[in-house]
Structures are given as structure tokens and as C-alpha cells.
Amino acid sequence: MDGGVSSVAFRGAFSLTGRVNCVDVVQKTDEELMVALRKGDREALGELVGRYQNDIFRFCLHYLRDVEVAREMAQETFVRVYVARQRFDETRKFRPWVLCIARNLSLNELNRKKSVRMESLEEYASTARDSDGVVQRSVEGTPDQELMGVERRDALERLLATLDAESREIVTLRFFRKMSARDIAEIVGSTEGAVRTRLHRILKSLREKSRAVRDQV
């Protein structure tokens, strides 16, 4: 790491703790904070950690299913943010950029361990919360409402288990992380059009399968 600061020392300084209280820093957007960090303002990173530490941790946990490893990957994510601060394009949104970093770290860790385990959307939805600690709910009228209306949990889990890992990831990012197709495309390294097409096909398939499940109940 530049400036003679080790990654261990860095993680100690910016571990998953509270945020800074500088009013000027708190009022900045994520992108403005990255510009400030690029100019040497360490408090900007502290504020970003405060804003995103829980979100990044849960995001990593979704892939890794191990609390300690997810915590380590979340901390490493902010190390990478600091290292890449000079390369950040402030015309882009910070959130999909940092989630892309977290995703790559998590997938690399899974590949290293040769163990890919994806949790079900039902389990993920029960732990997904917004910044105020409120459980995220599906918005009435969204395409996933019919899917989430399947009465029996075991039937729902079997239904979701029919998805491949990539499809489950896209559906999770869209309906449980509340992300746009554009942001998902940036995270998974695809295009917005391809993501929209993939989502349409996945949801159509799941709706057909959910009807079949209800007919059997």
C-alpha cells in the first residue's frame, strides 16, 4: 500500500466500527467523498466505511456464508477502495463500484477454497435490511410479488433451487438489494440490456414454475 501504511494497520484504523462526525464530511455524497479521499482526506474514508460497512458485510456474507470470512472480505473491500482511490471516476456511482469490488473479492475467496455455496433468496431476504435496520420488503406490484406469494416455504425453496448460481445472483441483486439493471450490469460485468433480458427470462420461468407448484398444493 502506498504511503508506507500496511494493510493490517489500515484495517485496524478503518475496521467495521462507527463513522466520523465531521458535519462537512457527512453532508457529502459518496462520489464527493471519493474525490476528497483522492485529495488525502482520511475522514472521507471513515464516513464511507460508516455508510457501507454493514451493507458490504451482508453482501459478502451472501456469497461466503461464513461470518468471519465475510467480515475479513468487507474490511479488505475498503482497503481496495483506498488503494484504488486515484482511479475512481466520480462521474460513476460509488455503490455499484464498491459492490463490484466486494463481489470479486468474495468470488476469489470461494474459488480459492473450491467451495461455492449460495444461500437461498428466502434466507437472504430475511437478513437484508436497509441502513435504518428495517427489513426490505418487495414493493407491491413488482414482478417478484407473485413469486414471493408461494405459500409454503419448502415449495419456494425448491423453486428457487432450480436457478443456477448466476441467475440467483441477478435476482437477488434486483429484488433484495433493490438495484437497477444498470448497476447490476456494472457489478457482474455485463450490459444493462443483457441483464434486463436475463431477468425477464428468469421471472417468466419462475412464474410458470410457481403456478405449477400452486396447482399441486
VMD Tcl script that draws the C-alpha trace (Angstrom):
set ca {
  {0.00 0.00 0.00}
  {1.27 3.49 -0.79}
  {2.49 5.88 1.88}
  {4.13 3.08 3.86}
  {0.85 2.02 5.51}
  {0.40 -1.74 5.79}
  {-2.95 -3.35 5.04}
  {-3.06 -4.72 8.59}
  {-2.60 -1.25 10.07}
  {-5.13 0.11 7.63}
  {-7.75 -2.45 8.63}
  {-7.09 -1.62 12.26}
  {-7.73 2.06 11.60}
  {-10.81 1.52 9.44}
  {-12.30 -1.72 10.77}
  {-16.06 -2.21 10.99}
  {-16.72 0.48 13.56}
  {-18.59 3.75 13.80}
  {-18.44 6.65 11.38}
  {-16.79 10.03 11.76}
  {-18.81 13.00 12.94}
  {-17.46 15.85 10.81}
  {-20.52 17.72 9.51}
  {-18.81 18.69 6.26}
  {-17.91 15.06 5.54}
  {-21.35 13.71 6.47}
  {-23.07 16.07 4.05}
  {-21.00 14.96 1.05}
  {-22.26 12.42 -1.47}
  {-20.41 9.13 -1.84}
  {-18.79 10.37 -5.01}
  {-17.71 13.63 -3.36}
  {-16.19 11.63 -0.54}
  {-14.11 9.68 -3.04}
  {-12.87 12.93 -4.55}
  {-11.96 14.13 -1.05}
  {-10.22 10.83 -0.31}
  {-8.26 11.18 -3.51}
  {-7.06 14.54 -2.21}
  {-5.86 12.99 1.04}
  {-8.88 13.39 3.35}
  {-8.81 10.24 5.52}
  {-12.07 11.24 7.23}
  {-13.80 10.71 3.89}
  {-12.92 7.03 4.02}
  {-14.13 6.79 7.59}
  {-17.50 8.18 6.50}
  {-17.72 5.71 3.61}
  {-16.94 2.86 5.99}
  {-19.71 4.09 8.30}
  {-22.19 4.25 5.45}
  {-21.41 0.93 3.83}
  {-19.80 -1.39 6.39}
  {-22.99 -3.31 7.21}
  {-24.16 -3.41 3.60}
  {-20.81 -4.72 2.38}
  {-20.61 -7.26 5.19}
  {-24.06 -8.69 4.38}
  {-23.23 -8.65 0.68}
  {-20.06 -10.70 1.28}
  {-21.90 -12.99 3.68}
  {-24.40 -13.77 0.93}
  {-21.60 -15.36 -1.08}
  {-19.34 -16.73 1.64}
  {-21.79 -17.99 4.31}
  {-19.06 -17.52 6.91}
  {-19.28 -14.55 9.29}
  {-15.57 -14.19 9.97}
  {-14.53 -14.57 6.34}
  {-17.25 -12.13 5.27}
  {-16.01 -9.64 7.84}
  {-12.47 -10.01 6.53}
  {-13.59 -9.54 2.93}
  {-15.63 -6.47 3.91}
  {-12.57 -4.94 5.52}
  {-10.44 -5.86 2.51}
  {-13.02 -4.15 0.29}
  {-12.32 -0.81 1.96}
  {-8.59 -1.45 1.69}
  {-9.10 -1.84 -2.07}
  {-11.23 1.32 -2.15}
  {-8.35 3.24 -0.59}
  {-5.77 1.72 -2.92}
  {-7.92 2.45 -5.98}
  {-8.96 5.96 -4.89}
  {-6.95 7.66 -7.64}
  {-8.61 5.53 -10.31}
  {-12.20 6.17 -9.22}
  {-14.29 8.02 -11.81}
  {-16.51 10.45 -9.90}
  {-18.99 10.51 -12.79}
  {-19.89 6.92 -11.87}
  {-21.89 5.89 -8.82}
  {-19.90 4.67 -5.85}
  {-22.27 1.92 -4.65}
  {-22.13 -0.43 -7.65}
  {-18.40 0.22 -7.91}
  {-17.71 -0.81 -4.30}
  {-20.10 -3.78 -4.52}
  {-18.23 -4.93 -7.60}
  {-15.02 -4.91 -5.55}
  {-16.71 -6.85 -2.74}
  {-18.15 -9.37 -5.20}
  {-14.81 -10.00 -6.87}
  {-13.09 -10.50 -3.52}
  {-15.80 -12.90 -2.38}
  {-15.74 -14.92 -5.59}
  {-11.95 -15.10 -5.49}
  {-12.16 -16.41 -1.93}
  {-14.71 -19.02 -2.96}
  {-12.53 -20.11 -5.86}
  {-9.57 -20.36 -3.54}
  {-11.46 -22.66 -1.23}
  {-13.07 -24.56 -4.12}
  {-16.38 -24.29 -2.33}
  {-19.22 -22.33 -3.87}
  {-22.31 -22.23 -1.68}
  {-25.21 -19.92 -2.47}
  {-27.84 -19.19 0.17}
  {-31.50 -19.19 -0.86}
  {-33.27 -15.93 -1.65}
  {-35.69 -16.59 1.19}
  {-32.86 -16.73 3.72}
  {-31.19 -13.70 2.21}
  {-34.39 -11.67 2.23}
  {-34.84 -12.36 5.94}
  {-31.46 -10.77 6.69}
  {-31.42 -7.97 4.11}
  {-32.01 -4.66 5.86}
  {-31.66 -1.07 4.85}
  {-29.45 1.49 6.61}
  {-32.11 2.06 9.29}
  {-32.29 -1.63 10.14}
  {-35.68 -2.11 8.50}
  {-36.22 -5.36 6.67}
  {-36.54 -4.69 2.96}
  {-39.90 -5.70 1.53}
  {-40.87 -6.33 -2.05}
  {-42.75 -3.36 -3.46}
  {-46.39 -4.16 -4.19}
  {-46.93 -4.73 -7.87}
  {-43.31 -5.67 -8.68}
  {-42.71 -8.78 -10.81}
  {-41.43 -10.74 -7.82}
  {-44.70 -10.38 -5.86}
  {-46.25 -13.46 -7.45}
  {-43.08 -15.44 -6.83}
  {-42.92 -14.40 -3.16}
  {-46.60 -15.26 -2.76}
  {-45.98 -19.00 -2.87}
  {-47.43 -20.15 0.43}
  {-45.20 -22.95 1.52}
  {-41.62 -22.14 2.30}
  {-40.30 -25.55 1.35}
  {-42.00 -25.27 -2.03}
  {-40.49 -21.82 -2.52}
  {-37.02 -23.03 -1.65}
  {-37.31 -25.90 -4.09}
  {-38.45 -23.44 -6.72}
  {-35.51 -21.12 -6.15}
  {-33.13 -24.06 -6.07}
  {-33.90 -24.62 -9.76}
  {-31.96 -21.46 -10.60}
  {-28.29 -21.60 -11.46}
  {-25.92 -19.54 -9.31}
  {-25.67 -16.67 -11.80}
  {-29.45 -16.37 -12.13}
  {-29.92 -16.38 -8.36}
  {-27.29 -13.68 -8.05}
  {-29.05 -11.42 -10.56}
  {-32.47 -11.93 -8.98}
  {-31.01 -11.29 -5.53}
  {-29.33 -8.05 -6.61}
  {-32.52 -6.83 -8.31}
  {-35.21 -7.68 -5.79}
  {-33.42 -7.99 -2.47}
  {-30.65 -5.43 -2.93}
  {-33.07 -3.15 -4.82}
  {-30.50 -2.44 -7.52}
  {-31.18 -1.19 -11.03}
  {-30.35 -3.26 -14.11}
  {-27.62 -0.74 -14.94}
  {-25.95 -1.14 -11.55}
  {-26.26 -4.94 -11.68}
  {-24.61 -4.93 -15.10}
  {-21.68 -2.96 -13.70}
  {-21.29 -5.36 -10.80}
  {-21.44 -8.60 -12.78}
  {-19.57 -7.29 -15.81}
  {-22.43 -7.38 -18.30}
  {-24.63 -4.89 -20.13}
  {-27.90 -3.34 -18.95}
  {-29.76 -4.84 -21.88}
  {-28.40 -8.32 -21.21}
  {-29.36 -8.09 -17.53}
  {-32.91 -6.97 -18.37}
  {-33.29 -9.80 -20.86}
  {-31.93 -12.33 -18.36}
  {-34.27 -11.07 -15.62}
  {-37.27 -11.27 -17.92}
  {-36.50 -14.87 -18.82}
  {-35.79 -15.88 -15.22}
  {-39.00 -14.35 -13.87}
  {-41.09 -15.82 -16.66}
  {-39.69 -19.25 -15.88}
  {-40.24 -18.85 -12.14}
  {-43.80 -17.64 -12.59}
  {-44.59 -20.72 -14.67}
  {-42.99 -22.99 -12.09}
  {-44.76 -21.23 -9.21}
  {-48.14 -21.78 -10.89}
  {-47.31 -25.46 -11.22}
  {-46.41 -25.57 -7.52}
  {-49.69 -23.89 -6.51}
  {-51.67 -26.30 -8.68}
  {-50.11 -29.18 -6.76}
  {-50.84 -27.70 -3.31}
}
mol new
graphics top color blue
foreach p $ca { graphics top sphere $p radius 0.5 }
foreach p [lrange $ca 0 end-1] q [lrange $ca 1 end] { graphics top cylinder $p $q radius 0.2 }
display resetview
